[in-house]
Amino acid sequence: MEDLREKYLSLISGATDEASLENLRVQAVGKKGEISLRMRSLGKMTPEERQEAGPALNALKDEVNSALVARKSSLSDAALEERLKGEWLDVTLPARLARQGSIHPISQVWGEVTEIFADMGFSVAEGPQIESDWYNFDALNIPGHHPARAEMDTFYTYRDQDDDRPPHVLRTHTSPVQIRSMEKIGAPLRIICPGRVYRADYDQTHTPMFHQVEGLAVDTDVSMANLKWCLEEFVKAFFEVDNVELRFRASHFPFTEPSAEVDIRCNWSGGQLKIGEGDDWMEILGSGMVHPKVLHAGGIDPTVYQGFAFGLGIDRIAMLKYGIPDLRAFFDSDLRWLRHYGFNALDKPGLVSGLSR
């Protein structure tokens, strides 16, 4: 029994893992283990031999079992220590949340445009997306025969044939907000009107619903020179370039007189757009001095006040700035596209911190 004791206590102390320790337990005190077989042999001994061998075998079994438990506890502690070394974490560090979503490019550019014009003193004005025919067309000096008022271009809301009320439309531009703001605030006035607009068109560069931002400034001494400065400063800030050249081309819009379409000098060489350099020109917006009839419709005296207005597509300038080739992808809800072109939720546009990533 002394040989068994030394044998198993030595093997148990040298066990390196719980699997080998379990094998030793089976060999020693298992059903067919050496110590268990010795205890079964007590029945074949004389009473005098059992009286001497019995207590010794029980003591040996208890000592081996205690050694097994102690070694198993030691191996468990060592395994835990090793695991803690690999899984160590400083709980005082700030949490790092996984990026679950992203800001849509339209929302990002909307914020960028708002930030730039806010720095120039423009406030944000909003209005309903379902407008009366008067606010959407008549107050903006758009005559009844104008093509924009045709049902092939404009979404009219349903009404019965017997309904003689003026029709309502899904607004085709955010210009009605300008009329509502002039009625509500009066002059002087300096606002931008970002929002959704609707037109019956759908292809790679047009969708039935898109986004516009229009600007309006009304005062006693507003001129085309103010308009030009305002647009130049906007383009430089938005595209983040130091120099820019704009070209004003005479055009016609019912709500402005004189009217001008604005082109920006750019370079398309290599398939990449570079603003402010090169020999190419690209149209980006329409503008002009507010027509006296529009001022009058907004409740402002055109003999005292004058103003300028401009409008541009948020979706279009987002495509130009961030290299997005297809306008329709904005509305496909493709998570892969959103992860690629989206912005971090904490990437808030600011003229000091930077407009974009």
Beta strands, then each sheet from edge to edge (+ up, - down):
strand 1: 123-124
strand 2: 130-132
strand 3: 168-170
strand 4: 189-198
strand 5: 209-219
strand 6: 246-253
strand 7: 256-267
strand 8: 274-275
strand 9: 280-290
strand 10: 306-313
sheet 1: 1+ 4+ 5- 10+ 9- 7+ 6-
sheet 2: 1+ 4+ 5- 10+ 9- 7+ 8-
sheet 3: 2+ 3-
end
